[in-house]
Amino acid sequence: IQDVPGEWLDLGPVLGEAYYLALSSQNAESPGVVGKAIDSLNIRFQDFVDRCYWQMFSLSGTRRPLVVNRVLEYMRAQPERRKALIVIDGMNTWQWHLISKALEEEGLLAKTGAVFSFLPSITAWSRQALFRGAKPDLAVGTEVEKKVFFEYWSSRGYTENEIAYTRFGTLNRLDISDLPNAEVIGAVCTDLDDLMHGALMGNAQLFQDTDTWIRESKIVSMIRELQARGFRCYITSDHGNIEA
């Protein structure tokens, strides 16, 4: 792997699947084996970040967003008028693999890719970059994401009542009927981030918690309903997570 951003992004989902398989295995040593391989790759990856990361911000996201602040640009380039951005705070690549398998089991096929978070990849800045469609204002945090999301889409031809920003989770599931006029939706879920911070037994516990969350949150049914109403769904994280 050289200093080509797309090659690193292609590697991300592969590592996620590998770690998913390790956590699914009956062999207790498997996660450690995969973890050592990832640690080795991280040394090379950090060298790539040091030398190449900031150069990516000048590259268009129309065909493929490299950094989270280009995701809205990518969505805008797609032909469907109805679009839903579903942001799962703190989701990593193996957790996405669990979700994508749950979608596939219900006949909902997802195209999987990866994107770089904003650095430093804290929620306040990286999620703001997602909803702003630009580099974040470092003086503010997530409190502005609804405002900047409305500003982005209203400047691209959507009226204010066609834009919706909402939050959802196991305790407050998203009801599409509450957004009757929406043509573009931004939806945030913080459940996985909360589970990650509370996982005292590490990734083994988080794996089980994520599987339970997929069922309890009814996220698959939510995405099916969005598709039935003509929305193209874009599911992403603002930043991932690693065991520490």
Secondary structure, 3 states (H helix, E strand, C coil): CCCCHHHHHHHHHHHHHHHHHHHHCCCCCHHHHHHHHHHHHHHHHHHHHHHHHHHHHHCCCCCCCCEHHHHHHHHHHCCCCCEEEEEECCCCHHHHHHHHHHHHHCCCCCCCCCCECCCCCCHHHHHHHHHHCCCCCCCCCHHHHHHHHHHHHHCCCCCHHHEEEEECCCCCCCCHHHCCCCCEEEEEECHHHHHHHCCCCHHHHHHHHHHHHHHHHCHHHHHHHHHHCCCEEEEECCCCCCCC
